[in-house]
Amino acid sequence: MKLKTFLFASLAMASSMSFFSCSSDKEPIEGDVITVEAGDVSFDLVYVAPGSFRMGATSEQDGFDSFSELPAHEVQLTKGFYIGKLEVTQALWQAVMGNNPSVIKQFSDKDNPELPVMNITWADAKLFVKKLSEMTGKPFRLPTEAEWEYAARGASKTFVLQYSGSKYLDRVACFRTNSNGTPHPVGQYMPNELDMRDMNGNVSEWVEDNFEKYKDSLQVDPCVVLSDTLKHVARGGSFYSTTTQCRTASRENYDPDFASITVGLRLAMDVPTK
């Protein structure tokens, strides 16, 4: 019964979303969606309004890592932003970069361009958003770690859940138990409160921040940028991850030149100025 209720609410929310161009004079409201085209590929981004939340190992986050996820702390985001409804696909990467780094044959089926792009470094991800911005004239970037977690938790629409949109991982994610050892095409699982999908599992997602231990104080618009050469954070877990590793608060960190079939990205975009 709870699942049916959630699905009905999700459909109702999706039907109320408005689609408008990035140059619209309309002030976006949380959950509004814009569609952007890059070459022959289109993709959607969801507007996330400013707000506050508690980041890190909050009470529902069972099995947390005490070093990387504590202390849980208050975060205030003072600016709204857009974030990808789905992970970046191989089709979108190919349209922008002219290549497909997802080189392992069984994970780069040419008949299925809706698989997430993978096997990319943090530096690759940064170059991709730069080229996409130049191609579209839109201010794309990687999300900050705080923006990523805020969106994954459903922003101001949030329920207190261990995963993004559910307390049951198999409803919202491709992960070790149900993946059959491969990523799945994006968007196959239930959405969270903002109609975003695959925030847990499938591929981990690079964010802007360097890895640093959390501080026990209010953080306003946090983004830890120390050096391009230090470890960077990836969030969400992958098709190879366990239930613990896919939790919304879980954090991974890798060298910026690290590439793996388990790591991809999700776009963020500043609200275009009028």
C-alpha positions, 0 to 999 in steps of 0.5 A, a space after each residue: 500500500 505504501 508503494 502504491 501511495 508513493 508511486 501515485 504521489 510521484 506521478 502527480 508531482 511529475 504531472 505538475 512540473 513545468 517545462 520551460 527554456 533556460 532563458 525564461 523570465 519565470 522564477 523557478 520553483 522546486 521541482 521545475 524541470 528544464 530540457 537542454 539539447 546537446 547535438 541530437 541528445 536531450 536531457 532534463 534537469 530539476 530545479 532545487 530551491 535554496 534550503 537547509 538540511 542536516 548532512 552526514 550520518 543522521 539517525 537513519 543512516 545505519 552502518 555509517 563510517 564514523 571517520 568520513 560521515 561524522 559529525 552530522 552537521 547543519 548546511 545552508 544552501 543560499 542559492 537555487 540550482 539545477 541538477 541532472 534528473 539522471 546520470 550522464 549517459 554514454 550518448 550524451 558524453 559521445 555527443 559532447 566529447 566525440 568519444 566513449 570512454 566506457 571501453 569494456 565491451 559488455 558495458 558499452 553496447 552500441 545498441 544501448 546508449 542509455 547506459 551511464 558513462 563510466 571509466 572517467 576521471 574527475 579531470 575528464 568530468 571537469 572537461 566534459 562540463 566545460 565543453 558542454 557549457 561551450 556547446 549549449 551556452 549554459 553554465 554547467 558544472 559538477 554539483 558540490 557535495 552538499 548540493 548532491 546530498 541535499 538533492 538526494 535527500 529530496 531537498 525541502 520535500 524530504 522524508 527521512 530515508 536511508 536511500 534517495 526516495 526509499 528505505 528499500 534500496 532495491 526499489 531505487 537502485 542498481 546495486 550489487 544484489 540486483 545488478 548481475 554485475 553490470 550497470 543498467 540503463 539510466 532511469 529504470 528505478 523509482 524516483 525520489 521526491 524531486 523525481 530524480 533517479 539513480 542517485 544511489 547505485 548504477 555508477 558513483 558520481 563525481 562532485 566538485 569537492 576535495 575530500 575533507 573530514 566534516 566540521 561540527 558547525 553550520 556550513 553555508 554553501 560549502 564547497 571544499 576546493 583545496 587542489 586539483 591534485 588531491 582526492 575528490 569525492 564521488 557519491 551514491 555508490 555503484 552497481 558493484 556497491 553494497 547496501 551500506 556503500 549506497 546510502 545517501 550519506 556514504 562518501 567515496 574519495 579517489 585521486 583525480 586521475 582515477 578512472 573505473 567502470 563504477 564511476 561516472 557523473 551527474 550534471 549541475 547547472 547554475 540558474 542562468 541570469 536574465 
